[in-house]
Amino acid sequence: MAETTAEVRRDIELTRERMSTTLQQLEQKLNVMQIVRDNPWPSLAVAVGAGVLLSQSRTDVRAAAATVAATKGASSKVGTLLDDVVATFVGGLHDAFESRINMLVGDLKNAIGATTAQTAGNDGVAGTRKSPTAPVDTVSDRSFDPQPVDSTGGYQPMRAD
């Protein structure tokens, strides 16, 4: 039984080809997508059956109960933390807008030549006061008075001379 090297190589090559063919056939038989394409109705029936079996086990209900038990108390802590974060954010946003508006109002007053004491209360915002008893002094500084005031407190019409 003396075999030559050429015969051994030929046997190895034939074995490789047979193994390759067998693997391709196994892959084709185990290709789920191909099975579903070839047999759609039985595949659908198997999927529905598996869904019914899984729903009967009630594992989803047990998992939900375990999740609720594990996170009990954490939701109130997270809710309080989120409330604090939102309150801080909104407060900061309010302060930023208020600062920007006050700056724009100040720039507008400077552009038209009005002074802060003429038109603003104690906090620099027109029409507001920090204390209800603090009067707004609009008479002491009349550096910008577009219409003259008569003795009755009313405005006199401007005459073109």
C-alpha angles and dihedrals in degrees: 000000000000111000124194124230090251092056092050091050091049091051091049091050092050090049091051091051092049091048091048092051092047092051092050091051091049092048090051092050092048096045100115094192091055091048091052091048092049095044110024099161098050089044090053091049091052091049092050091047092051090049092051092049092049093048091052091057091066090212089139090060092048091048091051091049091050091050092051091048092048094050097040109133093011092089093061091050092048091045092052091047092049091048090053092048093049092046091051092047094048091046091051091047091050091050092049093050092045091050092048093048092048090050092050092047090050091050090049091050091050091049093055093039099247120144124226094239092059099058108017139071126228095295097052096250116118116249097010133099132195092220126030091226096052108098122220107239108216098153103057097069115042100163090132114038113150095184126038117237120229125218093271093058095254126120120259118221113252115248124218105226 
